[in-house]
Amino acid sequence: MAGSESIFLSLGSNLGDRQAVLASAREQIAKRVGPITSESSIYETEPWGLVDQPAFLNQVIRVETELAPEEVLRFILDIEHELGRLRYERWGARVIDIDLLYYNALVLDTARLTLPHPRLQDRLFNLIPLNEIAPEFLNPLLNKTSLELLEMCSDNGVVSKFS
């Protein structure tokens, strides 16, 4: 794919048929954003931020895209909306959550998008699946690999392989 960029997306769901929702999200991402070139296992994780809610299923995928970062964001927000995402409270329960973790080594800070994802290094539910598929990927802002970030992470939430 000429001119393609490698991006990492985090998928999460804690409402409804969580596995089916993640499968639908992957299908829509592959159709609209680009082909999925690798995907982690699915992990069941304790909620992060707002803890009084059901457990999440989380996964990280690597996608090749020809879209610009803002276009990727627009498509993933559209996919979230179409799969039933409603935004009531920050870190609250949700049918689907799709976060853009990395867009290659791009560092970006706009009103709508910050790259790399600003809380990535604080979240085991992102770092454990990311390490499964890209342990040597270098965070361009922190100059640390995914594995180094995992080893430094102070999050103590329970993250266990689901499938």
N, C-alpha and C positions, 0 to 999 in steps of 0.2 A: 504494500500500500504506500504509494509515493506521498510524501508530505504528511504521514500520519504521526500522531503523538500517542504516547503510552500514558494512560491515566489509571488511577486506582480509585475505586468507588467502594464505600462501605454501605451494606444493606442491613436493615434491621426491621423487625416486626414483633409486636407483642399483643396484637389483637387479631381475632379471627383465625383462619387456617394459616398459621404462620408460614409453613413450608410452601403452601400453594401461592401465597403472596410473594415470597422471595422468588419462586419460579417464574411468576408472571412479571416481576420486576426485571429479572435477568432477560426474559424473552423480549420485553419492550426496549431495554437498553441495547440489546444486540441489533434490533431492527432500526432504532433511531439514532443511537450514539455511535455504535461501531461494534465489530466482532469482539467477543470475550475471548481473550487468549489464555487466561488462567483464572481459576477460582479456588478459594480455600474451601475447607470443610465448613459445615454449618456448626456454629457453637451456640449453646444455650447459656445466657448470661443474666446475672442479676441486673436490675435496673441501675442506671447511673444518673446522678443528679437528683431526680425525684424518685425516691425508692419505693414508695407505697403504690406499686402497680405490678402487673404480671411480668414474668420473666420474658426476655427477648430471645429471638433467634437472630444471630448476626453472621455475616459473611463478608469477605472482601474479595473483589474481582478486579482483574486487570483487563482493560479495554483498549483497543487501538481505535483512534478517532481522527477524523479530519476536521472536526469542529473546533472552533475557538472556545476558550474557557467559558465565556459568558453564554455561548450557545449550548454547551454541555449543561450548564446550570439551568437554563430555560427548559431543556428537554427533561432533565431529572425532576424538576418541579412539576412539569406537566404530567409525568408518569406517576409521581406521588399523588397528585390530585385525582387522576383517572382511577387509581387503585383505591381511592377512598380516604386519603389523608386529610384530616381536619386539624387545623392548628388552634388549639384552645389554650394550652399552657406550655411553657418552655419545659422540655425534657419529659413531657407527659406521655401517656400511653398513645400508641399510634399503630395503625394498620401497616404503614410502611414509612421508613426513613431512609433516604439515599443521600449520602454525603460524598462530596468530591474531596478525597484526601490529598491526592497529588495530581498535578498535570505536568508530567515529566519533571524537570527540575525547576519549573517556573516558580518564582516568588512574586506574589501579587497581593495587593491590599486595596480593594475598592469598596465603595459603599455596599455592594451586593455580594462580593466574593473575596475571601482571604485564602491564599494558598502559600504553603501547605496548610491543611486544616489546622486552625489555631489550638485545638485541644487534643489533637492526635496523640501526642506524647504522654497524655494524662489518662488514657483509656485503654485498659487491657482488652476490652471487647473489640477494639480496632487493631491493637498491636499484635495480639496472638494470631488472628487469622492473616494479617499482613505478613507476619514472619513466616507463616507456612508457605507463602508463594513468593516472597521477595525479601529474605532476611538481609541481603546485602544492599538493598536500595538505600541510597543516601538522602536523608532529609536535607534539602539545600539551605535551609535557614539555620538549623541546629548543627549541621555538619556531623551528623551521627547516622549510623545505619539503623534499619528497623530493629535489628537484633540488639544493638546498643541501647536504643530507646526502650525496648522491652526490659532489658536488664536494669535500667535506671528508674522505671515506672513505679510510682508509689501507690498506685491503685491497688486495692486489696479485694476487689469484687471477684465473685466466683464466675469463672468462665470454663465451661466443660464442653468437650466435643459432643455434638448431637448426632451428626451423621457424616 
